[in-house]
């Protein structure tokens, strides 16, 4: 079974501690969570992640180090984040 994670509404900064026990996660859907910031290295534990959905998070800010650790990522959805 492919591990997937759809957290309930998150309206704050996004921290790496949420993923320490989800190392085999393949799909992560964070769309429509009103995220405003994802810290650097937030995904460092998700070495197996293939799909990340960040759509529809108005005012979302990420840095060039946010996606460190996503070695197997194939798709990142990042639209309607104005």
Steps between C-alpha positions, in 0.01 A plus 500: 500500500630845408519723804312826452440790737226761487525710816201699615508875460835643609501877546854566612862446420587153382768310693707190423400333830166405340678243283755325721284185511389509136823418320328274243244759398443509120229766462449809715201728438532836680262684268250751640663521843563874523869436547702819499846357555683172464831499682829401341562124502134436591492191280843359593350178639292428188760332281238279333247773417397508132208748492459822700188714461529859628220649289263764635704631793471878461811693605715187528872576527771244440876532475745327270578261788140400572513196273830353619465126555241435230733272308228298323249778437344487155219758531446814705167677455538869584224705342256766614738606778499873443 
